């Protein structure tokens, strides 16, 4: 295990070589509110600046990933605070979507409502066999907050997205796998290990400068419909990458390893 940063009460960050594990730690259910959004956002900012870290794993507790929106806090909040919650949540999910380093959600227990949105905002999702997914907020009339509608439609097929949103039902890990919501399902005690294996694969496979360009290309290209505009997006990031490195030396080093 690597060093720990314990200065944030709601989040723990463990560095393990090139991998960082960010653990939500807001008992009892890791409910999403301004405080947790801020804590995770600060952790991600710190890890983005850390050149040693190549991949970030996001996880919760052994029995719950996140129960979604903190409805109790919402019920106590003044209108001004609710407006701030909407803005903070929106900024957070934009940060997740544009985050330059690969992210993996390691999900044990329940990932509900905004908690499922948080998992979907990661690039990859690995679930434990006892994981449960659902959008219960649809029962009270506001299933999608913080601009995550576009995330759902880009990450999930339309059918699964509508299924969860319109029925409000919970699904198990096996069904989530069949819906392509998660990449793989493993025994609960192996979830973090599986996430570390995938993170290690990614960290070994690509140079440090590559993830930022790859994710930026996909982010911009997903918003274009013209093949020529997508081609222009690709060329822009390739040019930026080539300007940062000695291409001939880098290519020779790569070929020598093959």
N, C-alpha and C positions, 0 to 999 in steps of 0.2 A: 504494500500500500504506500501511497505517497503522502506528502505533507497535507495538513488540514488547515483550512481557514475557518475559524469558528467565530468570526466577528459579526456574522449576520445571523440573527436568531432564527430566522425562518428558512434558511438555506444552508446546507453544508456543501463545501466544495473539496473534493479529494483529487489530487493530482497523482496519476499513475503513469509516469513516463510521458509519452505523447498524448495520453488520454486524460480527460478530466471527467469526473462523475459529479454531477450537481444533483443533490437530493433535497426534495421539498420536505420541510420539517415544520409544518404548521398543524399540530394536532387539533381536533381528532381526525379531520378528513382532508387536510390540505386545500381548504376552501379558497377560491380565487377572489381576491379583493385588492384594493390599492396596495396594501402592505406587501402581499406576496408577489404581485406583479413587480413592484419596485425592487424587492430583494433578488428575484431571479434575473431581472434586467441588469442589476449591478454586477451580479456574478458573471453573466454573459459578456458584459463590457470588459470586465477584468480579463476573462479568458481570451477574448478576441485580441487583446493587446499582448498576450503571452505567446511569443513566437515558438516556444517549445510545444505548445498544445496544438495538436492537429485535429482532434475529434472530441466532441462533447456528448456525453451520455446524460440524459435527464431521467430521473427516477423519483419515485415517492416511497411510501412505506411498504412493509411486507404485505399489508392487507388492503391498502388503498393507494392508488396513484394520485387521483384528485377527485373530490366529489363535486367539482364545478363551482358555480357562483355561490358566494357566501350570502345565502338568502336572509339569515338572521341580521347580518350587518346592513343589508339593503333595507330591511324593515325598520331599522333604527335611524337610517341616514336622512339628512336634510337634502332638499333638491339640489343644492349647490354641490354637495358631496357626490351625489349620484351622477351629475354631469361630469365631475372630475373622474369618477370611476370609468365612465364610458370612454373618455379621452385617454386615460392611462392604459386601459385595456386595449384600445385600438393601437396606440403607439407600441405596446408590447408585442402584439401579434404581427405588426409590420416589422418589428425588429427580428422576430423569429423567422419570418418568411424571407427576409433579406440577409439573414445571418451568414457570414462568409464561410464559416467552418461547418463541416458536416455534423449533423445532430442525430442522435438515436434516442428514442423513447424506450425505456425498459419498464414495462408495465406489469405490476403485480396488483391483484385485487381490482377495485372498481376504478374505471375512468369514465366519468359521467358528465354530461353537459359540457361546460367549459373545460372540464378536465379531459374529455375526449377531444375537444378542439385543440387543447395544448399538445396532446399526443400527435394529432394530425398535423400540427404545425412543424413537427420534427420531420427530418428527411426519411427516417426509417423507424419502424415500430416493431418491437419484439415483445410478445405477450407470454405471461405464465398461463398454465393450463386452467387455473381458476379465475382468470381475469374476466371482468364483466364490463360491457360497453353499453352506453345508452344516452339518449337525449331527453331526460325527464322534464327539462324546462319547457318542452313543447306543450306540456299539459297546462301550463299557466300562461301560455300565449306569447312568450318571447324566447324561442329556442336558439336563435342566432344573434349574438351580440358581438361588438368589437370588430365588425368587418370581416368575420370569419366565413361568411357565406361563399365568397370567392374561393377561399381555401378548400371548403368542402367540395365545391364543384370541380376544382382542378385535381384534388387528391383522390376523391371517391368517384365512382361512376354515379350517374344521376339516379339510377334505381336504388342502390344502397343508401344514398344520402336521403332520398325521399322516404324510404322505408323507416329509417331511424327517426326522421323529423316528424313524420305524419302519424306513426303509430305510438311513439313514445316508449316503445318496448325496450327491454334490455336483451342483449345477445351475449352468448358465451364466446370464449376465445376461438373455438372451432369454427363457429359461424363467421366471426370476424375475419378469420383466415380465408374462408371461402369467398367472402365479400372483398377480399384484397385490402382490408383495412390494416392488417398487420402482415409483416413479412414472414414471420415464423412463430410457432407456438412451442414452448418447451416447458419442462417441469418448473414450478414456481421458484424453486431454490436454484435453478440454473439460469434465470433470466439475465441477471447481471453478467454472469460468465459469458453467455451467448452474445450480449451486447459488447463486451470487451473483445471477443474474438472478431466480430464484425469491425469494430473500431480499429483493431490492430491491422486487419486486412487493408482498410482504407488508408491508414497512416503509412503502411509500408509501400502501398502501390503507387501513390502519387507524390510528386514533389510538394514542398511546403507552399509554393506560390499557386498551385493549380486549383485547389478547391474554391478559392474566392472567384476565379474566372469562370469555372464550370458552373457554379451556382448562379452567378450574375447573368451568364448567357441564358440559362434555363429560365430565370426569373423574367428577363426582358422578352425572350422569345415567346414565352407563354402568353404574352399580351399582344402579340403581333399575328396577323393572318397572312400577310404577303410573304411568299418565299424569299423575295429579294430583300425585304426589310430584315428578315431573320438572318439571312446571309450577311447583311451589313452589321448586325449585332455581333455575330461570330467574329467577323474580321476586326471589329473595333477592339474586342477583348484579346484577340490573338496579337494584334499590334501592340497593345499595352503590355502584354506578357513578354513579347520578344524584346521590347525596349528595356525591360528590367534585368535580362539575363544575357550571358554570353552564349548565344544559341549554338555555335559550332562546338564549344567545349562541353556544353550540356548534352548535345546529341552524341558526341563521341563517348562521353561517360556512360550514357544510356546503352549505346551499342556494345560497349566493352563488357557490360554486365550480362548481356544476353548470351 
